[in-house]
Amino acid sequence: MAIYRAKEVSQMSDTEIVENIDKLRTELIEQRGKVSAGGAPDNPGRICLVRRTIARMMTEQNKRKQEESSA
């Protein structure tokens, strides 16, 4: 799964954001599972990047919801 920047996330549709959040959460669970099982993840920094990308997408979702409610 790709790591998206804020500009890329702002250009996505609402459904794309939801789908990507689900995919990223699945990847995060898999990465954490490897670590908890005692193995080393392929890329240890990937967990942090995935978490940040999920946060970016959720932030964009919240911005859009606020814009809808204020309009």
N, C-alpha and C positions, 0 to 999 in steps of 0.2 A: 504494500500500500504506500502511496506517495505521501510525502510531507508537504502540506500546503501552507503558503504564506497568506497573510491577512488580505492582500489584494486579490489573490486567487479565490479565497473563500467568499469575498464580497461579490464576486461575479457569478457564483453558483446559485442555482435555484434552491428553493426550500427543500424540495424532495432530494436533491443531490446531497445537500448538507446532512440530512437525516440518514441517508444510505451510507455516506462516508463515515459518519460518527459510529454507526453500527459496525462497520468493517474495522475501523480503528480500535474500537473497544474489544472486538474479538481478537485482534492481533495483540493487544495489550495483555489480555488474559493468557494467551499462549506464551508470550514472553515471560510473564510473571510465573507461569507454571513451570517453565524450564528452570528458572532461578530457584524456586521453592523446592524443586525436585533434586537440587544439588548440582545441576549442570550449569555450564556457563553459556549465556546467550551468545549468539553469533556476533552481535554488535551491542555492547553494554549501554552505549549512549542512546540507542534507539528507543528505549523505554521512556526516557525523558522527552525525546522529540515527539513521540506518539501522544504523550500526555499533553504537551503544549499545543499540538495540533487539534486535539479534541477540545481543549479550552478555547482556542481561537474560533472554532466552529460554533461552540455553544454561546460564545460572546456575540457572534453575528446573529444567531437565532434570537437572543434576547433583545438586541438592538431592533431587529425587525418587528418583534412583538410589541415593543414600546412604541414604535412608529405607527403601527396599526391602531393601537389603543388611543394614541393622542390625536389621530387624524379623524 
